Amino acid sequence: MSEAVDLFLELTAIPSPPGEERGVADVVLRYLRGLGLEPDEDSCGPLIGSTAGNVYARVEPDAEGRPLFLCAHMDTVPPDGNLEPVVDDGVVRNAGGTILGGDNKAAVTAMLEGVRRVLAEGVPQAGIELVFTPQEEVGLIGANAFDHERLQAQVGYVYDQEGAIGEVVLGAPWSRSMEVRFHGRSAHAGMAPEEGRSAIQAAGKAIADLRLGRVDELTTANVGTITGGTAGNVVPEWCTFLAEARSHDEAKLGELVQEMLDAFSFAATETECEVETTMRKSYDGYRLKRDEPAVALAAAAFARCGFEPRYGLSGGGADANVFNQRGRRCVNLSHGVFGFHTPDEHVSVADLEAMVEVTVALVETARA
């Protein structure tokens, strides 16, 4: 097997749910030091509730051109089974019945291996910076905590889009996530139900009034979890649910969030309960143009490796949202991983190795 596959299998065998990225960070640090670089890890870990901070390394330029930064996240969604990555007929899967972790360890692998190739082969380059973040899956927290002023590059790439290699993401949505907690009054459900005020009933009424799913071609909304009550024979005095809204139109998102807040308040009034809403996470969206240098460079790198560039919009956020918000043009690219967040998550060996080639091509194209 290739060095890229060996590294990927090592990374995907390490559990790294949000907040528990230490094992992956240690491998990344070891690998970067093995390349002769001097990586460092910032101090954000304890501040954001993680076992690891952001890992940063820089390759000094030896040629003229456009410096680049590459970013991947070290966490995965929590696995609900064993991590047993295997190569089966040219495809890497997890034999343990849960996620593989290709989101985003395939990107970590491609970036590390790509830089190794650049250094080993003496490929002239205009400067490469590497950033590996914790807690991306729960709100882009590591990227938000990273000091972007450290970056000398104004253009960067994340590989965090599911699907066949070749897609260049031109935009991602604005997002707002809310924790909604209804407070009622407990009472015996059989002996004195009229004395109670059901928080679950209030929450149910609020949810029933929401526009969920695909609200329009640019906007979605969802209620993902709900908990409440203490026993079957007690009128529930509390109920909490998590809701979110996303849109590629910031104004539409604002209108939808206000509509949701109004629904919560109305349901509380109708059921004689109280409600408190806390914004749990949010990130800003972005739009890029096809003729922007960052986009054109990505398309040229894909074409150089034999992939026809495609253009699209993402329905989810990625660390690219944070960097774009902070003035760095950061493009999200697809990288051949399928089945994000599912037990069917997989990536072919050919695609894993092809993204190493794409990484090298980005560096070469930026120099041209």
C-alpha positions in Angstrom: 0.0 0.0 0.0 1.0 3.6 -0.5 2.2 5.9 2.2 -1.1 7.9 1.8 -3.2 4.8 2.5 -1.0 3.8 5.5 -1.4 7.2 7.0 -5.1 7.3 6.4 -5.6 3.9 8.0 -3.6 5.1 11.0 -5.7 8.2 11.4 -9.1 6.6 10.9 -8.3 3.9 13.5 -8.1 6.8 16.1 -11.4 7.9 17.7 -11.6 11.7 17.6 -15.1 13.0 18.3 -15.4 16.7 18.9 -13.3 17.6 22.0 -11.2 14.4 21.8 -8.8 15.2 19.0 -5.5 14.5 21.0 -4.6 11.3 19.3 -5.0 12.7 15.8 -3.1 15.9 16.7 -0.2 13.9 18.0 0.0 12.0 14.7 -0.2 15.2 12.7 2.5 16.8 14.8 4.8 13.8 14.5 4.3 13.7 10.7 5.1 17.4 10.3 8.2 17.2 12.4 9.2 14.2 10.3 9.1 16.5 7.3 11.6 18.8 8.9 9.0 21.4 9.7 8.4 23.2 13.1 4.7 22.9 13.8 3.1 24.4 16.9 -0.2 23.9 18.7 -2.1 26.9 20.0 -3.6 27.1 23.5 -7.2 27.1 22.5 -7.8 23.5 23.5 -8.8 24.0 27.2 -10.7 27.2 26.3 -13.0 25.4 23.9 -13.2 22.1 25.8 -10.9 20.1 23.6 -7.9 17.9 24.3 -6.1 19.6 21.4 -5.7 23.0 20.0 -5.2 24.1 16.4 -2.0 22.7 14.8 -0.1 25.1 12.5 2.9 24.7 10.3 4.6 26.7 7.6 6.7 25.8 4.6 8.9 28.8 3.7 8.7 29.8 0.0 11.5 29.1 -2.4 9.8 30.6 -5.6 7.6 33.5 -6.7 3.9 33.1 -6.8 0.8 33.0 -4.6 1.2 31.5 -1.1 -1.5 29.1 -0.1 -3.0 27.8 3.2 -4.5 24.4 3.5 -7.0 23.5 6.3 -8.6 20.3 7.5 -10.3 19.4 10.7 -9.2 16.6 13.1 -12.5 15.7 14.6 -15.3 13.5 13.3 -18.9 13.0 14.3 -19.0 10.6 17.3 -18.6 7.0 16.2 -21.2 4.6 17.5 -19.2 1.4 17.0 -15.6 0.2 16.6 -13.2 1.9 14.3 -11.8 -0.9 12.1 -10.7 0.7 8.8 -10.0 -1.9 6.0 -9.2 -1.8 2.3 -11.8 -3.9 0.5 -11.4 -4.2 -3.3 -9.7 -0.9 -3.6 -12.0 1.0 -1.3 -11.4 2.0 2.3 -14.4 1.3 4.6 -14.9 0.8 8.3 -15.7 -2.8 9.3 -16.9 -1.8 12.7 -20.4 -0.7 11.7 -20.0 3.0 12.1 -18.4 6.0 10.4 -15.0 5.7 8.7 -13.9 9.2 9.5 -13.0 10.1 5.9 -14.7 13.4 6.8 -12.1 14.9 7.3 -9.2 12.5 7.7 -9.0 12.0 4.0 -8.3 15.7 3.7 -5.7 15.5 6.5 -4.0 12.7 4.7 -4.0 14.4 1.3 -2.6 17.6 2.6 0.1 16.0 4.7 1.1 13.6 1.9 0.9 16.4 -0.7 3.3 18.6 1.2 5.6 15.6 1.8 5.7 15.1 -2.0 6.4 18.8 -2.6 9.4 18.7 -0.2 10.7 15.3 -1.2 10.6 16.1 -4.9 11.9 19.7 -4.6 8.8 21.2 -6.2 9.2 25.0 -6.3 6.5 26.6 -4.2 5.5 30.1 -3.1 4.7 29.3 0.5 2.4 26.7 2.1 0.7 27.0 5.5 -1.1 24.1 7.1 -3.9 24.4 9.7 -5.5 21.4 11.4 -8.5 22.3 13.6 -10.5 20.7 16.4 -14.3 20.8 16.9 -15.3 21.6 13.4 -18.3 19.2 13.5 -20.0 21.1 16.4 -19.8 24.6 15.0 -16.4 25.4 13.4 -15.2 26.1 16.9 -11.5 25.4 16.4 -11.3 27.6 13.3 -13.1 30.4 15.1 -10.5 30.2 17.9 -7.5 30.2 15.4 -5.6 33.4 15.1 -6.0 34.0 11.4 -3.5 36.9 11.5 -0.8 34.2 11.6 -1.6 33.4 8.0 0.6 35.1 5.4 -1.5 33.5 2.6 -4.7 35.3 1.5 -6.0 32.2 -0.4 -6.7 28.8 1.0 -8.5 25.5 0.6 -10.4 23.0 2.7 -11.3 19.6 1.3 -14.6 19.1 3.1 -17.3 18.5 0.4 -18.7 15.1 -0.1 -18.7 13.5 -3.5 -16.6 12.8 -6.6 -13.4 14.8 -7.0 -13.7 17.9 -9.0 -16.4 20.1 -7.3 -15.5 23.6 -6.4 -17.9 25.0 -3.9 -18.9 28.6 -4.7 -21.0 29.3 -1.6 -22.1 28.0 1.7 -25.1 29.1 3.9 -25.4 31.3 6.9 -26.6 29.2 9.9 -28.2 29.8 13.2 -28.8 27.1 15.8 -31.1 27.5 18.8 -31.6 25.6 22.1 -35.3 26.1 23.1 -36.4 25.3 26.6 -40.0 25.4 27.7 -40.9 25.7 31.4 -44.3 24.5 32.6 -45.6 23.2 35.9 -45.5 19.7 37.2 -48.6 17.9 38.6 -49.9 14.4 38.9 -51.2 13.4 35.5 -54.0 11.2 36.8 -55.1 13.0 40.0 -54.6 16.7 39.2 -53.7 17.3 35.6 -55.5 20.7 35.5 -53.0 22.0 37.9 -50.1 21.2 35.6 -48.8 23.1 32.5 -47.2 20.7 30.0 -43.9 21.9 28.6 -44.0 19.0 26.1 -47.4 20.2 24.8 -46.0 23.7 24.5 -42.9 22.4 22.6 -45.1 20.3 20.4 -47.3 23.2 19.5 -44.2 25.3 18.7 -42.7 22.7 16.5 -46.0 22.1 14.7 -46.1 25.7 13.7 -42.5 25.7 12.2 -41.8 25.5 8.5 -39.3 22.6 8.5 -37.3 20.9 5.8 -36.6 22.7 2.6 -38.3 26.1 3.1 -37.3 27.4 -0.3 -34.5 26.8 -2.8 -32.0 28.6 -0.6 -33.3 27.9 2.9 -33.7 24.9 5.3 -34.9 24.5 8.8 -34.8 21.5 11.2 -35.6 20.3 14.7 -33.0 17.7 15.5 -33.4 16.5 19.2 -36.1 16.8 21.9 -36.0 15.8 25.5 -38.4 16.5 28.4 -40.4 15.3 31.3 -39.6 13.0 34.3 -42.2 10.2 34.3 -45.3 9.0 32.5 -47.6 10.0 35.2 -46.3 13.5 35.8 -47.3 16.6 33.7 -43.9 17.6 32.3 -42.5 20.8 33.7 -39.7 21.1 31.2 -38.9 20.3 27.6 -35.9 21.2 25.5 -35.3 20.9 21.8 -32.6 21.9 19.3 -33.5 23.8 16.2 -31.6 25.3 13.3 -32.1 27.3 10.2 -29.7 27.8 7.2 -29.9 29.9 4.1 -27.7 31.2 1.3 -29.6 34.5 1.7 -28.7 36.2 4.9 -31.9 38.4 4.9 -34.1 35.3 4.5 -32.3 33.6 7.3 -33.0 36.5 9.6 -36.7 36.5 8.7 -37.0 32.8 9.2 -35.2 32.9 12.6 -37.6 35.7 13.8 -40.5 33.6 12.5 -39.3 30.7 14.6 -38.8 32.8 17.7 -42.4 34.2 17.3 -43.7 30.6 17.1 -41.9 29.7 20.3 -43.4 32.8 22.1 -46.9 32.1 20.8 -46.8 28.5 21.9 -45.7 29.5 25.4 -48.5 32.0 25.7 -51.1 29.6 24.5 -50.1 26.9 26.9 -49.3 29.2 29.9 -45.7 28.2 29.9 -42.5 30.1 29.7 -39.8 29.8 27.0 -36.1 30.7 26.8 -34.1 30.5 23.6 -30.3 30.4 23.5 -28.3 30.7 20.3 -26.0 27.8 20.5 -23.9 28.2 17.3 -23.8 30.2 14.2 -21.6 31.0 11.3 -21.7 33.3 8.3 -22.1 32.2 4.7 -20.2 33.3 1.7 -20.3 33.4 -2.1 -17.4 33.2 -4.5 -17.2 34.1 -8.2 -15.9 31.7 -10.9 -13.3 34.2 -12.1 -11.8 34.8 -8.7 -8.2 33.8 -8.4 -8.9 31.2 -5.7 -11.6 29.5 -7.7 -9.7 29.7 -11.0 -6.6 28.2 -9.3 -8.7 25.2 -7.9 -10.3 24.6 -11.3 -6.9 24.6 -13.0 -5.4 22.2 -10.4 -8.3 19.8 -10.9 -8.0 20.0 -14.7 -4.2 19.4 -14.4 -5.0 16.1 -12.6 -7.6 15.0 -15.2 -10.7 16.0 -13.4 -13.4 18.2 -15.0 -14.1 21.1 -12.6 -17.7 21.4 -11.5 -19.3 24.3 -9.6 -22.0 24.1 -6.9 -23.2 25.3 -3.5 -23.0 23.5 -0.2 -25.8 23.0 2.2 -23.5 22.8 5.2 -20.8 24.9 6.8 -17.1 24.2 6.9 -14.0 25.9 8.2 -14.0 27.8 4.9 -16.9 29.8 6.3 -14.8 31.2 9.1 -11.8 32.1 6.9 -14.0 33.8 4.3 -15.7 35.8 7.1 -12.2 36.9 8.2 -11.2 38.1 4.8 -9.2 35.1 3.5 -10.6 33.6 0.3 -11.0 30.0 1.2 -12.5 27.5 -1.3 -14.1 24.1 -0.3 -13.3 21.2 -2.6 -14.8 17.8 -3.0 -12.3 15.0 -2.3 -13.8 11.7 -3.2 -15.3 10.7 0.1 -18.9 9.4 0.1 -21.4 8.8 2.8 -20.4 11.5 5.3 -21.6 10.8 8.9 -22.9 7.3 8.0 -21.8 3.7 8.4 -21.5 3.6 4.6 -18.8 6.3 4.5 -16.0 5.3 2.1 -13.3 6.5 -0.2 -11.4 4.7 -2.9 -7.7 4.2 -2.7 -7.5 5.8 -6.2 -9.3 8.9 -5.0 -7.3 9.2 -1.8 -4.1 9.2 -3.8 -5.6 11.5 -6.5 -6.2 14.2 -3.9 -2.5 14.0 -3.0 -1.9 14.8 -6.7 -4.4 17.7 -6.5 -2.6 19.1 -3.5 0.7 19.1 -5.4 -1.1 20.6 -8.4 -2.5 23.5 -6.3 1.0 24.3 -5.2 2.4 24.1 -8.7 -0.5 26.2 -10.2 -0.1 28.8 -7.5 3.5 29.2 -8.6 2.8 29.6 -12.3 
